[in-house]
Amino acid sequence: MQISGSTTPEPVGSSGLSIRAPGRTGTVDSLAPRTAATRAGRQDHLLDAVRAMGADAPGIVGRLDIDIKPASIQVPLTTPGGTRAEGPAPTAVVVAKRDETTTYALHYFDENTRTDMWVFPNDAKKPNLVFELPETPPAPAPGATRAFVTAAMRGIVTVIAWVTDPVLGMAANAIAKAWESRRRPYGLRQIAKDGKMTDPDWGTFNGDPVLLLVHGTFSTPEAGFFGWLGTPHFEAVHGRYGGRCLAFAHPTMHADPAENVGWLIDQLPKGKQWKFDTVSHSRGGLVVRELAARAKELGSCEVDRMVMVAPPNFGTPLASADHWKTFLNVHTSILTYAPDTVATIVSEGLLCLVKILGGAVVSGLPGLAAMNAGASYLQLLAPRAYANPNGLYAIAASYAPSRPEIVKLIVAKAADAAVDDFFKEPNDLVVPTKGCSEGSGVAVGFPISPERLIRLSGEVHHCNYFEQTSVHDKLAEWLIGPASRGPAAHAGAISS
């Protein structure tokens, strides 16, 4: 259908959705709910995740292919007082609400910037829900004082909905626990040299060192370490441990690292001496720190080498409940560039968070809160004793996108002082680069020697570390080399 630029919502075919685009022109077409890819040829990981989730999946209310030209009205970029001028009302999708038990969210993929954004209704209690689309601002010429209000909008809109479970009500942690119990349950898996995972053959664990892999938020062992598992580098590491390689699958939203580690210790066969070397990603680094501290306190096992990739050792502001929408948008956008299998698995977890943000009372998710520098978990974890510090290694990154405006667009709607400050300092889009090994206070200190720390740059972001050959090289060097006892072992060069 053609957009006439009316201030009144215009129905789009039989989709049940309406578009309000004051002063704008263009076309909007309905798409089949199961269309697999956008016009830009990008695999639609949202739909892949919906298919994979089965009974846990949200319903797809409708999908729109939009191509809308900018408003014909020009306004000053700023008013004389220095504030941004008001232009025409934003383009919006209007959805007729089914009933009070259904919650809604809108996903928008912008083909101009190739970014994904989640939008929630302005007022979830009204019968007609209004979702204001995050319009892309144009880049003004140097010295320009006037510009179109928005650049052309071109992308795919998908509206999804859930029926609230009356048993769970609207409590965030209850929703997360119910979903993770089905889709992200606890488990220990033994890893073969080709990366495939099976139930552990405990007879192969004879007291010699064991390699333990611990994934990050929303993920699974297969997705978290995709890109490294099954490679020649991994085969070499696997050989060094004689096949004694385990992966720890665990929930990351409703349970904090202390609960994760409690489950792990309970599952380890008794009567054996356990000596772990570990490789972790993101929040998995906090699980490993908890394991090392618990092992030292209880004497039940020993943790020697701790190789942490993108660990939030000093937290990340995006883990605060106030910033979960930015956390969500960042993860969804960087999955555009992830392998299909990884993106689908992580997108399932993101959809659970979307459900929580769309209707739940955000009473806190302990698993995410553990990464919040302002919350209590990191403060309590910091002073506990650990293994030999010469066994600590970390890999961080400072993401430098080829198109910096993409990051600005991701955070434009949700930015406040804390988020602005975060994106002004080096980061991998989720964790501050310095936050892997440096912090502002000793209360959350976890010092990692510069000789055992590398910092990557360029287009390395939070979800693609294990696709980097440089990361494979370091993992092999740090894990295959001699025992980590002693100050000179495994010295790695800092990379910028």
Secondary structure in CASP SS format (residue, H / E / C, confidence):
PFRMAT SS
TARGET T0000
AUTHOR 0000-0000-0000
METHOD secondary structure of the structure
MODEL  1
M C 1.00
Q E 1.00
I E 1.00
S C 1.00
G C 1.00
S C 1.00
T C 1.00
T C 1.00
P C 1.00
E E 1.00
P E 1.00
V C 1.00
G C 1.00
S C 1.00
S C 1.00
G C 1.00
L E 1.00
S E 1.00
I E 1.00
R E 1.00
A C 1.00
P C 1.00
G C 1.00
R C 1.00
T C 1.00
G E 1.00
T E 1.00
V E 1.00
D E 1.00
S E 1.00
L E 1.00
A C 1.00
P C 1.00
R C 1.00
T C 1.00
A C 1.00
A E 1.00
T C 1.00
R C 1.00
A C 1.00
G C 1.00
R C 1.00
Q E 1.00
D C 1.00
H H 1.00
L H 1.00
L H 1.00
D H 1.00
A H 1.00
V H 1.00
R H 1.00
A H 1.00
M H 1.00
G H 1.00
A H 1.00
D H 1.00
A C 1.00
P C 1.00
G E 1.00
I E 1.00
V E 1.00
G E 1.00
R E 1.00
L E 1.00
D E 1.00
I E 1.00
D E 1.00
I E 1.00
K C 1.00
P C 1.00
A C 1.00
S C 1.00
I C 1.00
Q E 1.00
V E 1.00
P E 1.00
L C 1.00
T E 1.00
T C 1.00
P C 1.00
G C 1.00
G C 1.00
T C 1.00
R E 1.00
A C 1.00
E C 1.00
G C 1.00
P C 1.00
A C 1.00
P C 1.00
T C 1.00
A E 1.00
V E 1.00
V E 1.00
V E 1.00
A E 1.00
K C 1.00
R C 1.00
D C 1.00
E C 1.00
T C 1.00
T E 1.00
T E 1.00
Y E 1.00
A E 1.00
L E 1.00
H E 1.00
Y E 1.00
F E 1.00
D E 1.00
E C 1.00
N C 1.00
T C 1.00
R C 1.00
T E 1.00
D E 1.00
M E 1.00
W E 1.00
V E 1.00
F C 1.00
P C 1.00
N C 1.00
D C 1.00
A C 1.00
K C 1.00
K C 1.00
P C 1.00
N E 1.00
L E 1.00
V E 1.00
F E 1.00
E E 1.00
L C 1.00
P C 1.00
E C 1.00
T C 1.00
P C 1.00
P C 1.00
A C 1.00
P C 1.00
A C 1.00
P C 1.00
G C 1.00
A C 1.00
T C 1.00
R E 1.00
A E 1.00
F E 1.00
V C 1.00
T C 1.00
A C 1.00
A C 1.00
M E 1.00
R E 1.00
G E 1.00
I E 1.00
V E 1.00
T E 1.00
V E 1.00
I E 1.00
A E 1.00
W E 1.00
V E 1.00
T C 1.00
D C 1.00
P C 1.00
V C 1.00
L C 1.00
G C 1.00
M C 1.00
A E 1.00
A H 1.00
N H 1.00
A H 1.00
I H 1.00
A H 1.00
K H 1.00
A H 1.00
W H 1.00
E H 1.00
S H 1.00
R H 1.00
R H 1.00
R C 1.00
P C 1.00
Y C 1.00
G E 1.00
L E 1.00
R E 1.00
Q E 1.00
I E 1.00
A C 1.00
K C 1.00
D C 1.00
G C 1.00
K C 1.00
M E 1.00
T E 1.00
D C 1.00
P C 1.00
D C 1.00
W H 1.00
G H 1.00
T H 1.00
F C 1.00
N C 1.00
G C 1.00
D C 1.00
P C 1.00
V E 1.00
L E 1.00
L E 1.00
L E 1.00
V E 1.00
H C 1.00
G C 1.00
T C 1.00
F C 1.00
S C 1.00
T C 1.00
P H 1.00
E H 1.00
A H 1.00
G H 1.00
F C 1.00
F C 1.00
G C 1.00
W C 1.00
L C 1.00
G C 1.00
T C 1.00
P H 1.00
H H 1.00
F H 1.00
E H 1.00
A H 1.00
V H 1.00
H H 1.00
G H 1.00
R H 1.00
Y C 1.00
G C 1.00
G C 1.00
R C 1.00
C E 1.00
L E 1.00
A E 1.00
F E 1.00
A E 1.00
H C 1.00
P C 1.00
T C 1.00
M C 1.00
H C 1.00
A C 1.00
D C 1.00
P H 1.00
A H 1.00
E H 1.00
N H 1.00
V H 1.00
G H 1.00
W H 1.00
L H 1.00
I H 1.00
D H 1.00
Q H 1.00
L C 1.00
P C 1.00
K C 1.00
G C 1.00
K C 1.00
Q C 1.00
W E 1.00
K E 1.00
F E 1.00
D E 1.00
T E 1.00
V E 1.00
S E 1.00
H E 1.00
S C 1.00
R C 1.00
G H 1.00
G H 1.00
L H 1.00
V H 1.00
V H 1.00
R H 1.00
E H 1.00
L H 1.00
A H 1.00
A H 1.00
R H 1.00
A H 1.00
K H 1.00
E H 1.00
L H 1.00
G C 1.00
S C 1.00
C E 1.00
E E 1.00
V E 1.00
D E 1.00
R E 1.00
M E 1.00
V E 1.00
M E 1.00
V E 1.00
A C 1.00
P C 1.00
P C 1.00
N C 1.00
F C 1.00
G C 1.00
T C 1.00
P H 1.00
L H 1.00
A H 1.00
S C 1.00
A H 1.00
D H 1.00
H H 1.00
W H 1.00
K H 1.00
T H 1.00
F H 1.00
L H 1.00
N H 1.00
V H 1.00
H H 1.00
T H 1.00
S H 1.00
I H 1.00
L H 1.00
T H 1.00
Y H 1.00
A C 1.00
P C 1.00
D H 1.00
T H 1.00
V H 1.00
A H 1.00
T H 1.00
I H 1.00
V H 1.00
S H 1.00
E H 1.00
G H 1.00
L H 1.00
L H 1.00
C H 1.00
L H 1.00
V H 1.00
K H 1.00
I H 1.00
L H 1.00
G H 1.00
G H 1.00
A C 1.00
V E 1.00
V C 1.00
S C 1.00
G C 1.00
L C 1.00
P H 1.00
G H 1.00
L H 1.00
A H 1.00
A C 1.00
M C 1.00
N C 1.00
A C 1.00
G C 1.00
A C 1.00
S H 1.00
Y H 1.00
L H 1.00
Q H 1.00
L H 1.00
L H 1.00
A C 1.00
P C 1.00
R C 1.00
A C 1.00
Y C 1.00
A C 1.00
N C 1.00
P H 1.00
N H 1.00
G H 1.00
L E 1.00
Y E 1.00
A E 1.00
I E 1.00
A E 1.00
A E 1.00
S E 1.00
Y E 1.00
A C 1.00
P C 1.00
S C 1.00
R C 1.00
P C 1.00
E H 1.00
I H 1.00
V H 1.00
K H 1.00
L H 1.00
I H 1.00
V H 1.00
A C 1.00
K C 1.00
A C 1.00
A C 1.00
D C 1.00
A H 1.00
A H 1.00
V H 1.00
D H 1.00
D H 1.00
F H 1.00
F H 1.00
K H 1.00
E C 1.00
P C 1.00
N E 1.00
D C 1.00
L C 1.00
V C 1.00
V C 1.00
P E 1.00
T C 1.00
K H 1.00
G H 1.00
C H 1.00
S C 1.00
E C 1.00
G C 1.00
S C 1.00
G C 1.00
V H 1.00
A H 1.00
V H 1.00
G C 1.00
F C 1.00
P C 1.00
I C 1.00
S C 1.00
P H 1.00
E H 1.00
R H 1.00
L E 1.00
I E 1.00
R E 1.00
L E 1.00
S E 1.00
G E 1.00
E C 1.00
V C 1.00
H C 1.00
H C 1.00
C C 1.00
N C 1.00
Y H 1.00
F H 1.00
E H 1.00
Q C 1.00
T H 1.00
S H 1.00
V H 1.00
H H 1.00
D H 1.00
K H 1.00
L H 1.00
A H 1.00
E H 1.00
W H 1.00
L H 1.00
I H 1.00
G C 1.00
P C 1.00
A C 1.00
S C 1.00
R C 1.00
G C 1.00
P C 1.00
A C 1.00
A C 1.00
H C 1.00
A C 1.00
G C 1.00
A C 1.00
I C 1.00
S C 1.00
S C 1.00
END
